[in-house]
Amino acid sequence: MRPGMTEEVCRLLPEGSGLIPLFLNIRRGTEDEFETMMPHYEKLIAVLRNRNATSSIPMGAAVHVHGFQGRAEDRRGLGEKYTKRRS
């Protein structure tokens, strides 16, 4: 829970967009702690999806620690799991 990222994202959003930041309780900031965070991201994404959020973007070091390939796989898996299909 550090300042900076939320403010930067707000500046990039189109006028009229809403932002609901949710945070993980990362305390040590170590690689081994980051490695265990994806299930926690999933819980927060589920909260937003249950509230009909149109998108959710996991951000921060806990996502980046997986590297480019791992991050792409994480996003693909989350997208498949949480993307609402329109009929």
C-alpha positions in Angstrom: 0.0 0.0 0.0 2.2 2.7 -1.3 1.3 6.0 -3.0 1.9 6.6 -6.6 0.4 3.8 -8.7 -3.2 4.7 -8.1 -2.6 8.4 -8.9 -0.8 7.4 -12.1 -3.7 5.1 -13.2 -6.3 7.8 -12.5 -4.5 10.2 -14.9 -4.7 7.6 -17.7 -8.4 6.8 -17.4 -11.0 8.5 -19.6 -13.2 11.1 -18.1 -16.1 9.5 -16.3 -14.3 6.3 -15.4 -14.3 5.0 -11.9 -11.5 3.3 -10.0 -11.8 1.0 -7.0 -8.4 0.2 -5.7 -8.0 -2.9 -3.6 -4.8 -3.9 -2.0 -3.0 -7.0 -0.9 -1.5 -7.1 2.6 2.1 -7.5 1.5 4.4 -6.9 4.5 7.9 -8.1 3.7 8.1 -7.4 0.0 10.2 -10.5 -0.6 10.2 -12.6 -3.7 8.9 -15.7 -1.8 6.0 -13.6 -0.4 5.2 -12.3 -3.9 5.2 -15.8 -5.3 2.2 -16.7 -3.1 0.0 -13.7 -4.0 -1.9 -14.8 -7.1 -4.7 -16.5 -5.1 -5.2 -13.3 -3.2 -5.4 -11.3 -6.4 -8.1 -13.8 -7.6 -10.2 -13.2 -4.5 -10.1 -9.5 -5.0 -10.9 -9.9 -8.7 -13.9 -12.1 -7.8 -15.1 -9.3 -5.5 -15.1 -6.8 -8.3 -16.6 -9.2 -10.8 -19.5 -9.9 -8.4 -20.1 -6.1 -8.3 -20.3 -6.0 -12.1 -16.9 -4.3 -12.7 -16.2 -4.1 -16.4 -12.5 -4.8 -15.9 -9.9 -5.5 -13.3 -6.1 -5.2 -13.7 -3.8 -6.9 -11.2 -0.8 -4.6 -10.8 2.4 -4.4 -8.7 5.5 -6.4 -7.9 3.5 -9.5 -7.0 2.3 -9.8 -10.6 5.7 -8.8 -12.1 7.7 -11.4 -10.1 6.4 -14.1 -12.5 8.3 -12.6 -15.4 6.9 -11.7 -18.8 5.9 -15.2 -19.7 4.5 -16.0 -16.3 2.6 -12.7 -16.2 1.1 -13.5 -19.7 0.0 -16.9 -18.5 -1.5 -15.4 -15.2 -3.5 -12.8 -17.2 -4.7 -15.4 -19.7 -5.9 -17.7 -16.9 -7.6 -14.9 -15.0 -9.2 -13.6 -18.2 -10.6 -17.0 -19.0 -11.8 -17.5 -15.5 -13.4 -14.1 -14.9 -14.3 -12.7 -18.3 -18.1 -12.5 -18.6 -19.3 -14.0 -21.9 -22.0 -12.1 -23.6 -24.8 -14.1 -25.3 
